[in-house]
Amino acid sequence: MKRELSRFSTDELNEVINNWELIAKEYNGCLKIKKTTVDKRPLIIHAINKVNKDHLAFDIFKLDVVIPYKGGQILIRTNEVRPTLFEYLIKNNTYSFSIRNEELFDKITKLFGIYELQVEDVAFDKKYFLETNDVKYLQTFLDSKIRNWLTENLVAYFDLNSEKAKNKLSLYFYFNELNIESIKHQIEMFKYCIEKVN
């Protein structure tokens, strides 16, 4: 049974934490585990009786993994509730792009003839909405290896130098954190993206 508000059961959470500990060790990085306690009482009760210990509460765990890479750091943030975030600081790069799941609003704008950037990959173009300040750069960046990788995962957004990701390559997505090989694959693909950006 899943923990309250969590993507994981207790056993799965322990496995995820163990996997990230192994990843941090293997990649000469570090892992920080944070715990947030969520009080289930109504907000008005919080204000009236702050010290009452007789109430339901549960903990949500957050993990930060920092992996050194090419003179910088890959920061990986994961928790029980939200998708995992991979970030890497990119210096001296004037390009920007944003790749996100195509939403209903995007589909409606297409009906009215709004231009949509495409990369001539039907599965990818159907799934993602692309924005950039340099079409050729993004089309070169999105080689078949990266397109296939993004298509196999549930990506919320993948940005470079955007409003959400100033001076960063930033990927916010779901993948199988219960499988250590899956985690390694995501890290290696993110490194590949860093190489293509630099």
C-alpha positions in Angstrom: 0.0 0.0 0.0 1.3 3.5 -0.9 2.2 5.9 1.8 -0.2 8.8 2.2 0.5 11.4 -0.6 3.4 9.3 -1.7 4.4 7.6 -5.0 5.8 4.7 -2.9 5.0 2.1 -0.3 7.2 2.0 2.8 9.2 -0.9 1.3 9.5 0.9 -2.0 10.6 4.1 -0.3 13.4 2.2 1.5 14.5 0.7 -1.8 14.5 4.1 -3.5 16.6 5.6 -0.7 19.0 2.7 -0.8 19.3 3.1 -4.6 20.1 6.8 -4.3 22.7 6.0 -1.6 24.4 3.5 -3.9 24.3 6.0 -6.8 25.8 8.8 -4.7 28.6 6.4 -3.6 29.3 5.0 -7.2 29.4 8.5 -8.7 31.5 10.0 -5.9 28.6 12.3 -4.9 26.7 12.9 -1.8 23.2 12.3 -0.6 21.1 14.5 1.8 17.8 13.2 3.1 15.3 15.7 4.4 12.1 14.9 6.2 9.0 17.1 6.3 6.2 16.4 8.8 2.7 17.0 7.4 0.0 17.8 10.1 -3.4 16.6 9.0 -5.4 18.8 11.3 -7.5 21.6 9.7 -5.7 24.9 9.5 -7.9 26.6 12.1 -6.9 23.9 14.6 -3.2 24.6 13.9 -3.8 28.2 14.8 -5.8 27.5 18.0 -3.7 24.7 19.4 -0.2 24.5 18.1 1.2 22.2 20.7 -1.5 19.5 20.6 0.4 16.2 20.1 -2.8 14.2 19.8 -3.2 14.4 16.0 -2.5 12.6 12.8 0.7 13.5 11.0 2.9 11.8 8.5 6.4 12.3 7.0 7.4 13.1 3.5 11.0 12.3 2.5 13.0 14.4 0.1 16.4 13.4 -1.3 19.1 15.6 -2.9 21.9 13.9 -4.7 24.9 15.9 -5.9 27.2 14.3 -8.4 30.4 16.1 -9.6 30.7 16.3 -13.3 33.0 18.3 -15.7 33.9 20.9 -13.1 30.3 21.4 -12.1 27.6 19.4 -10.3 24.6 17.5 -11.4 21.9 18.2 -8.8 19.2 15.5 -8.5 16.2 16.3 -6.4 13.6 13.6 -5.8 10.8 13.1 -3.3 7.7 11.0 -2.6 5.3 13.5 -4.2 6.7 15.2 -7.2 8.7 14.1 -10.3 12.5 14.0 -10.1 14.5 17.1 -11.1 17.9 16.9 -12.7 19.8 20.2 -13.0 23.2 21.3 -14.2 24.6 24.9 -14.4 25.5 25.9 -17.9 27.9 28.8 -18.4 28.2 31.1 -21.4 25.4 29.6 -23.4 23.0 32.0 -25.2 20.7 29.3 -26.5 17.4 28.5 -24.8 14.7 25.9 -25.3 11.7 24.4 -23.5 10.3 21.0 -24.2 7.1 20.0 -22.4 4.2 17.6 -22.7 1.7 18.9 -25.2 -1.3 20.2 -23.2 -4.8 20.9 -24.2 -4.1 24.6 -24.7 -1.2 23.7 -27.0 -3.5 21.5 -29.1 -6.1 24.3 -29.3 -3.5 26.9 -30.5 -2.5 24.4 -33.2 -6.1 24.4 -34.5 -5.8 28.2 -35.0 -2.7 27.9 -37.0 -0.1 28.9 -34.4 3.3 27.7 -35.6 4.7 24.7 -33.8 8.3 23.6 -34.1 8.6 20.0 -35.1 11.6 17.6 -35.5 10.0 15.2 -38.0 9.7 12.4 -35.5 5.9 11.6 -35.4 5.9 10.0 -31.9 8.0 12.8 -30.4 6.2 15.7 -32.2 2.8 14.3 -31.1 3.9 14.1 -27.4 5.9 17.3 -26.9 5.6 21.0 -27.5 8.9 22.8 -28.3 10.0 26.4 -27.9 13.4 27.8 -28.6 15.4 30.9 -29.6 17.3 28.9 -32.2 15.5 26.2 -34.2 18.6 24.8 -35.8 20.3 24.4 -32.4 17.4 22.6 -30.9 16.9 20.3 -33.9 20.7 19.4 -33.7 20.4 18.9 -30.0 17.4 16.6 -30.3 19.1 13.7 -32.0 17.3 10.3 -32.1 19.1 9.1 -28.9 17.7 12.1 -26.9 14.2 12.0 -28.6 13.9 8.2 -27.8 15.0 8.7 -24.2 12.5 11.6 -23.7 9.7 9.6 -25.3 10.3 6.6 -23.1 9.9 8.7 -19.9 7.1 10.9 -18.6 8.7 14.4 -18.9 7.0 17.4 -17.3 9.6 19.8 -18.8 13.1 19.8 -20.2 14.6 23.3 -20.3 17.8 25.2 -21.1 18.2 28.8 -20.1 14.4 29.3 -19.9 12.3 31.2 -17.4 12.2 28.1 -15.2 15.8 27.2 -15.6 18.0 30.3 -15.7 21.6 29.3 -16.8 20.7 25.7 -16.2 19.9 22.5 -18.1 16.9 21.3 -16.2 14.8 18.2 -16.5 11.7 17.4 -14.5 10.4 13.9 -15.1 9.2 10.5 -13.7 11.2 7.3 -14.2 11.6 4.0 -12.3 13.6 4.9 -9.2 13.1 1.3 -7.9 15.5 0.1 -10.5 19.1 1.2 -10.0 20.0 0.5 -13.7 17.2 2.8 -14.7 18.6 5.5 -12.4 22.1 5.0 -14.0 20.6 5.2 -17.5 18.9 8.5 -16.6 22.2 10.0 -15.3 24.2 8.8 -18.3 21.6 10.3 -20.7 21.6 13.6 -18.8 25.4 13.7 -19.0 25.1 13.1 -22.8 22.7 16.1 -22.9 25.2 18.2 -21.0 27.9 17.2 -23.5 25.7 18.2 -26.4 24.9 21.6 -24.8 28.5 22.5 -24.0 
